[in-house]
Structures are given as structure tokens and as C-alpha cells.
Amino acid sequence: MTLKQSNPDKSVDVILIGAGIMSATLGMMLKELQPDLTIEIFERLDVAAAESSDAWNNAGTGHSAFCELNYTPQAADGSVDTQKAVSIAESFEVSKQFWSFLVKSKLVGSPETFIKSIPHMSFVWGDENVDFLKKRYTKLQESELFKGMVYSEDPKQLAEWMPLVMDGRDENEAVAATRMELGTDVNFGALTRMMFNRLQSRPDVKLHFHHDVKKLKQKNGIWEVKVKDETSGQKRTVNAKFVFIGAGGGSLPLLEKAGIPEGNGFGGFPVSGQWLKCINPDIIERHNAKVYGKASVGAPPMSVPHLDTRMIDGKKALLFGPYAGFSTRFLKNGSLLDLPLSIKANNIRPMISAGLDNLPLTKYLIDQVRQSPEDRMTALRAYFPDAKMEDWELETAGQRVQVIKKHEIHGGILEFGTEVVTAADGSIAALLGASPGASTAVSIMITLMERCFSDRINTPEWQQKLKQMIPSYGESLNGNAQLTENIRTQTTHALGL
């Protein structure tokens, strides 16, 4: 679709709803591709990246599938499927290329403020799980994207890699781990705020905090977006030819308000989270890795347990979790009515069907909500046997809304990923879902632009700029060892990894 309009005094070219990593990424990319665009951004809170993009509200893992075992499911015959892991690993490499471009172009600050090197590890115990991890490692070696991964069943080697995890463990227990030195820890909140600071520095971009979007209506190809300034109470309508709904858990209600047929049948299942945060500096210093394990039966992917070194606002932190919970809120700062108000005639059947098909998840969440402090410590001690309760405190994490969508056979299915919903005319798009969203934001936005700006993305100007921002654009890294090595060498240097 063509973005520029003839009368920018009464409207803008693009409206971005939500000041998180998705809107920031799309805004930065569009301004680089077409610098004369006018953009307005509306955020209901008083600061950018305060919900899912905030450092305390997500794992901070540069989700590259190095350590996340839920991206490599095991089939009934024992085989391990690595297709999703390879796709996510490649998407993260795309994100690193774009961030490198931002750093080299001085569009954001020093990379050390938002990304750090940290080994990514998978750790399992028990003969069956060790067999799975070995198969996973062997299968991943077929892809250039996992070059450098190391596998070990040697307790002495594992003790060097992760002393907290191995201290006090039964010496006769079968254990195994993989380690990837190329792993990263990302402060998506810091990155998001730097991108918005850059966008705001341009006179044709305006970011409005405390502004809540009340209505979206398309008229003669133009979207009329009614917003309310929650500080003054003033309401106004802003027109735009393109609207992106990147409001995290708040995207589903806004998609429903837009009323596009492509949005029919979508529902949301909210899952909340909590961390145990270490408050003992000596223990924090002894751990230097992101150690991921296997999720419990029935657990959502966001609940894969991990003992996790983080760098937040320049300080080293150590977290364990997340512990899942249930709330009817779609946002951490949302309303208890979010879930009931999202139920409509067009999505009630998919939501009921998905609920009936996911009774183990419901049971899991009920058990998580009922957990005592002692229960949480028991889970921690599976990864840190010598953990003491006085060294840890509970921290509330972010809220996620898993996607429920129509299904011809099942009526509705629950999906643990991200979903881009776009109107047939490309005039509006919404991003639903959760992990590994932030890490793969750049790839997601490229897909969005291919759908919504098909008349522009194949022009020589946009193609040239896209190759400048993402050198591997149009090519696959998987299966191309030389390109993968070249790209990783460039991004590692640019990002100071």
C-alpha cells in the first residue's frame, strides 16, 4: 500500500498503538525506508516498554533456540524435530543484524547498554532426558546456526560451567548439558526506549503517553482512531492510512474493535508469571549462564524453568522461574474484566474448544497459583540444590496472552507463539501472542511489511535499504555456512559481543 497522503495536516501516515519493542522496531524500520513518513504513537502508560518489553517482565534471553528445549519437541518415536529451533535461530540473527545497523548508524547508544554475551545452556537429569538432549544436540549439528555448541555428560565439566547447579547434586544421577558461548542476554526495555528516543527526535514523529485508544473505524480507506488523553480527559480522532496494533496483551481487544473479518475467531488465554530473585551478591557472582531445563507436563512454553544470569540497568542479577499463574488481566496494568470482555460471538466456540483440549494446562496453572513459598523453593532446588530461602525474594513478572484461533477440526486451538493478523487491504495489522516475540521482532516486522506494503517493499529503494539494514535479507543463513560465519563475525564485532 502507498503510505504518503495528500493532506498530512489532518492525518498522519502511520499510527502505532503501544510503545513496546514491536512498535519501536516497525517505526525505526519504516522511517529508515521512507524518511518523510509522519507517525504518531499512542501508549496508555506513562513510559515506553513498561509491559512485556520491560527487563523484569521477560526472560531477557536472546531467544535463539540454543537452550530452549520447548523449541525442539520429541515425537513418539523418539526423534527430535529441530525445524522451529532453526527458524528461531535464524530470526535472532536477523534481529542482531538490524541492531548492529542501528549501532553503526548511531541511531541508538552503546550496545553494552542493551546486549551482553552470556553462555546459553540446556541442563537435564535422568536417563530418558539425557538421551533426549543427546539426540537434540546431534540433530542441531546439521545446521550451521548451531556451530560451536558443546555437549557433555561429565559432572566435572558441568561443575565448571555451572557450579551452583552441580553443588550438592547426587553424584550417581545421570546428567547432561549443552553449552553455546554465542548466547546473549538482552535488555529489551533499554533497547526499546533508545529506539523511541531516536524516533521522538524527529519532528514528524510524536509519541503520546497516557493516551488510550477507544475506537478504530475504517472509512473510505482511512482509519479513524479515537484516542483519549487520560491526563486531561480530552478525546480526539486521528486519521491514518496504516495502523499497527502492537499493544502486547492489549492487542486482542483493539483488534476486536477494528472489526476486520480477518480478526474473527481469535481469542486470548492470559498467563501471568513470577520470578524468584536472588538477593545474595555472593551467589549472584557464582553463576554466569542461562541454564534452561524441561518444562513440566502441561506447562506453557513461557514456563520453561531457567536459572538465569541477567544484566539489568548495569547490574548483574540472578533469577529463577518463571512460576506461572492465572489472571483475567491481559496486561500487567490491565483490568480484571479484560478476559470476559474479550469473549465475542465469533470467538466463543474456539475459546471453549481450546479450553477443553487444554485441561492439563488449566490444572497446571491452578497448581501454580496454589504454590507455597516452600513449593517454589523445591522447584528452585531441582536446579540449585543448595538454595536457601533467605537468599531469594518473589518478583512479579509480565502478563502474556496466548493466542486462541479457529480450527476446522478442533473448533479452536491454543498456540504458543506469535501471530500477525492483517487486513486484506494491508491497512491494519495486529500482533498477537508471546514468546519468542521480542527476539524475533525484526523478522516479524519484515513479514508484516511484505503483507501490508507490498507495493513498496519490492522497489529498488526499499530493497537497497533493507540489504543495508539486514545484509542477509533475501538469503537463508541455514544451509549457507560462509554467509552465517560472515554475518556473525560482523554482528559480534558491532554489538561488542
Secondary structure, DSSP 8 states (H G I E B T S, - for coil): -----S-TTTEEEEEEES-SHHHHHHHHHHHHH-TT--EEEE-SSSSTT-STTSGGGS--B---SSS-GGGS-B-TTS-B--HHHHHHHHHHHHHHHHHHHHHHTTSS--GGGTEEE--EEEEEESHHHHHHHHHHHHHHTTSGGGTT-EEE--HHHHHHH-HHHHTT--TTS-EEEEEETT-EEE-HHHHHHHHHHHHHTSTTEEEESSEEEEEEEEETTEEEEEEEETTT--EEEEEEEEEEE--GGGHHHHHHHHT-GGGTT-EEEEEEEEEEEE--HHHHHH--SEEE----TT--GGG--EEEEEEETTEEEEEEEEEEE--S-SSTT--TTHHHHH--TTTHHHHHHHHHHTHHHHHHHHHHHT--HHHHHHHHHTT-TT--GGGEEEEEEEEEEEEEEEETTTEEEEESSEEEEE-TTSSEEEEEE-TTGGGGHHHHHHHHHHHH-HHHHTSHHHHHHHHHH-TTTTS-STT-HHHHHHHHHHHHHHTT-
